[in-house]
Amino acid sequence: MELNETMSGMPRRERAVMYKRDHNCCQAVLLAFAPELGIPEEKLLAMGACFGSGMGSMEETCGALCGAQMAQGLLKFDNRRMNPQASQLRTLFEQRCGATRCKDLKGVGTGRVLCSCEDCVRHAVESLEEML
């Protein structure tokens, strides 16, 4: 049985964690929303390719949050500004994970990991699902 067949009955957040095994956090979140997005997987992989280890190689925003906000825009954009929705998604993610910067989440400089990559992916998906 192929991985996609095995994952078809799983909750989306757990499918995202499975995708994380072979892809970066941003790609894993995007792939979890692939059926609704209607975008070929190879395009989603390309879209999220530069967001591994967060923006700026762990210096800035978590890739899982970036992926969730990309999916949010693709699913909800209606020619209006989406800043309030993006802010709400960021807040939900931060409440679940403890931070939004990859560097802070991974404890770079502090040694205190706030949230694992798998949990960041899981929480990004849950946060977006809550808003949809």
Disulfide bonds with the S-S distance in Angstrom:
none
